[in-house]
Amino acid sequence: MGDIRIVDVTDEATFGLVPPCADPSFDHRTCDYWEDADRGSRASRPAWLAPRDTDPTPPTRPQTGNPFLDELADEAANPFAPALGDRPANPFRSTDAPRADNPFAPAPVVRPSAGRDAPRKLHLLTRGLGVFGSYGKVLLVDDVAVAWSQFGPLSAYPRALRLRELYPQLPDAPLPAVITCIASTAEARRQGHAVRLVQAVCDDLAERGFAAVEAYPERGIDENGTSAAWPGFWERAGFAIAVDDERYPVVRRDL
């Protein structure tokens, strides 16, 4: 079986472990299908993997002809405003003095961040790090990534929220966590890796306080064309059919 490790995606190094899709026209690293209910796509978009523009220069404000507006774009153009260096510091403004120098201001909360130049998908996966934790896990066998899963609170995935609205029979409380994506590489299929990864995700979600988890598989589609597997897969992973729709069933597991 080899040495198996499961890694949380929390930074660029672990993001680089995300394995390729079995169908090369898709890419887990550029998929926003579940995060964007209207325009989301699973498509491979190499431009998303390039560093984001980090030029700190703000855009130039268009000139209006009104000197009291245009001076906002160029403060030096206002003869009545003192130079920046001549203005008295305001100790109650964090922009003028460090928070540490203000005994009345609470200490700033430093939250984990992917960094401004990180790939867009990494920003999506890490936007809840400071509150929820990781939104992705990779399973490796002998340090080779063979399976991938994306998950998180229901509120993080608008498409799941919209899909869930179609089924009023689903319980409203407590709201479940969701697993939006589970996939193995083509070479690693039929070896139980995806089921093992789902089990690790469920254990993690239970430790984070969730009482249930749902997934939204598809019927009548090629296994390489879905990010949420088939209903039979979820049943093998301990889920039950909560809504037996002919195209988009819902599976659920109590934690």
N, C-alpha and C positions, 0 to 999 in steps of 0.2 A: 504493500500500500504506500510506503514511503512516509517521510516526515510531513505531517499535516500541521499547518499554522493558519489561523484566521486573524486577519489584520483589519483594524478600523481605518477608514480613509479620513485623515484629519489634516493633511498637508500635501505639498507637491510631491514629496518622496513616495508617500503611500498612494497618492492619486496615480502616480506613474505605474503602479502595479496592476491597475484595472485591466483585465484581459480583453482581447479583441472579441467582437461579436462573431458568431459562426457565419453570418451573412455580412460580407464586408461593406455592403451599402448602408449598414447601420453602425452606430458607435456608441457604446455606453458613455464615453467621455464627452460626447456632445449632445446627448439626448436631453430634451426638456419636455418630452411628451406629457409627463404627469404634472410637471410644474406649471405648464401653460395650457389651460383648458381649451383655448381658442386657436392658438397657432403652434402649439407644441409639436415637435417632430422627433423621430428616432434616427433621423438621417445622419450619415457621416458628414461632418462639417470641419475639415481640417483647420480652417481659419479660426475656429474657436479655441484651438490648442496653442495658438501663437500668444506671446505675452501681450497683455492689454496695454493700451497707450497710457503712459504715466506722465505725460507732459503737464507740469503744474501750472503752466501759463493759462490764465483764464481767458475766455473768448472776449474779443473787443466789443464794447457796447456801441451800438449804432448812435451816431450823433443826431440829436433831435432839433437843434437850433435853440433850445431853451437852456440858458447858461446854468440854471439851478438844477437841471437834470443832468446835463452833460458833465458837470463837475463830479458827479458820482463815478463817472468812468475815468476821469483824470482829476484827482483832488488838487493837483498843483495848479489847475486852471482857475481855482476859486481864490481870488485875492483876499477874501475875508476870512478864510479858514487858516488857522495856524499850521505851520509845518508839522509833519508827524512827530519829529523829534522834539518839538516845543510843547506838545500837548501834555498836560499833567496825567500821570498814571492813575487809573481807578483801581484801587486794591480789591474792589468787589467784583470786578470783571475778570473772568479767567483768561481772556485774551490779552490783558495788560499785565497780569501777575500770575505766577504759577499757583495752582490750587494749594500746594503745600505751604505757601506763604500766607494763606487766608485761614485763620483758625475757625472761622464760622462756616466754611464750605466743607461738605463731605469729601472724603478722598475719592478720586475718580475710580470708576470700575473699569478695569482692563479686561476686555473680553478677547478670547482667541479669534484670530482673523487669518484668512488665507493670504492676505497681502493684495495690494491694489493691482499688481501685474499678474496675478494668478489666472489660469484659464477660467472661463465663465462657468463651466460646469462645477469646478472645484468650489467656486463661490456658492453655488446652489447647495452643494453637499455639506458645506461647513457653516452655513448661515445660522444654524441652531446650536453650534458647539458650546456657547456659553450657558445655555439653558437646558437643552435636550441631550446633546451629545452628538456623536457621529451619525450621519445618514447613510453610510455605505460600509460594506464589508467585502473583503476579498479572501478567498480560500486558496492557499498555496500548498502544493505537494512538492517536496524537495525544492522549495524556493521558486517553483514555477506556478504562476497564477492560473488556476483552472476554473474558478467559479466566482461569480459576482452577485451581490444583492444590494438593492436600494430599498430603504424603509424610512419610517419616521412617523410623527404625529399626523393625523388626518389633515389638520389645518395646513400642513406644508405642501399638500398636493391638490390643487384646485380641480384637476380632472377627476380624481377619486371622489371629491366632494360632490361634483356634478353627477357622476355616475350613481353615487349612493342615493341621491335625491329621487332617482327613478323607482326606488324600492322602499316604500313607506313601512313595509313589514320589518325592516331592519331596526334593531334597538337604537334609541337615541342616547341612552345613558347606561353605562359609561361609554363614551365614544372610544372606538378602538384605535390602536396604532394600525398602520398599513404596511404591507410589503408590496411595493409597486413593481419591482423587477427582480427576477431570479434567472440566472443564465449560466450555462457551462460552455466552455470552449468545445468545438466540434470533436477534438481529439480525446476529451476527457469525459464524454457522455457515457451514461449507463454504468457508472462506477459509484453512484451514491453520493457524489460530492455536493450536488445542489441540495439534496435532502439534509445532509449534514450541516450545510451552511444555514438553511432555514431554521434548523433546530437551534443553532447558535444565536441567530437573530431573535428567535422567540424567547430564549433564556435571557438575553440581554434586555428585551422589552419588558419582561416580567420584573427584572431587577430595577428597571426605571419606573415601575409603578403602574404599568398598564394591566388591565384585566382581560383584554381580548385583543386579537389581531385579525385583520381581514386582508384578503387579496382578491384580485379581479381578473381571473383568467379569461381566455377566449376559446371558443369552440369553432371548428371548421376553418382553421388557419394552420399553415405550415409551422412546424416547431421553430424554425428560424425566423419566422415573421412576427412572433409575439414576444413581449418582454415579461409576460406574467404567466407563462407556461399553460398547461392544460389542467382541467379539474382533477383528472386522475393523479397527477403529480402531487397536488395539494392534499388529496386524501391519503396518499402514502406518507405525507409529512405530518399527519395527525389532524388535518383540518376536516370540517364537515361542510356539506353544501348548505348554505343558508338561503340562497335564492337560486332556484334551478331554471334559470333563463336559457333559452335555446342558443343564444349567441354570447351573452355576457353574464354568466353566473357569478355569484358571490360566494366565496368560501370564508369560513370563520373558525377560529380556534380560541377557546378560553385558556387563559394563562394562569 
